[in-house]
Amino acid sequence: MILDRILFRSHLHPHEKLLYVVHSHWFAVYKKAVKVSFFGLLVPALFFFMFPTEVSLYVFGIWFVMGFFRFFYEITDWYFDVLLVTNHGVIALDWNGFFDKSSSRVDFESISGVEYEKHGILANLFDFGHLVLGAEGDSELSLHKAASPKEAEEQVMHAREKFFEEKGLKDEKVLKQILSGMVKNHVREESEKHHGLADLL
């Protein structure tokens, strides 16, 4: 969570706190990661050990470095496609490359509901599913193969309830301050009227 707070803090507003991060399950990226690891890292390493020459060092070395960057890209793409639950709402990040990023935000006041779906044996066995946050109008935020979708749903709803509780307390405090100010003004005006009558008498 500390790493998440560091990496995602640029997406938060001032005084906004990151409460929970919903990542896609590792199952969503393991096929690509295994394929890149095998063809991009293991194969060139094996070829180099089979043919340890200076030429093969350059050829398979470049192959290995390219495979490493591809592996890093796939892991980064998986890590930064998330839903960020904050004390103000939910932010959906979509990472399609180092220079291709987008985000969308829904405040808790606009969220109409949260639901998730699990389809198949693997989804139930490894606990992942499709998480959807409905919002006013036709807009929605979603994350495919979200890890622990039930827990994510509970975290969103808990943060939403806390937001409305704090908002209610703030509204109550503001109302008290307004009423207190009105009472003070009324008392002062009445006091000034009495002083005015006393001066006339």
Secondary structure, DSSP 8 states (H G I E B T S, - for coil): -HHHHHHHGGGS-TT--EEEEEEB-GGGTHHHHHHHIIIIIIHHHHHHHHS--HHHHHHHHHHHHHHHHHHHHHHHHHHTSEEEEESSEEEEEEEEETTEEEEEEEETTTEEEEEEE--SHHHHHHTEEEEEEEESTT-EEEEEEEESHHHHHHHHHHHHHHHHHHHHHHHHHHHHHHHHHHHHHHHHHHHHHHHHHHHH-
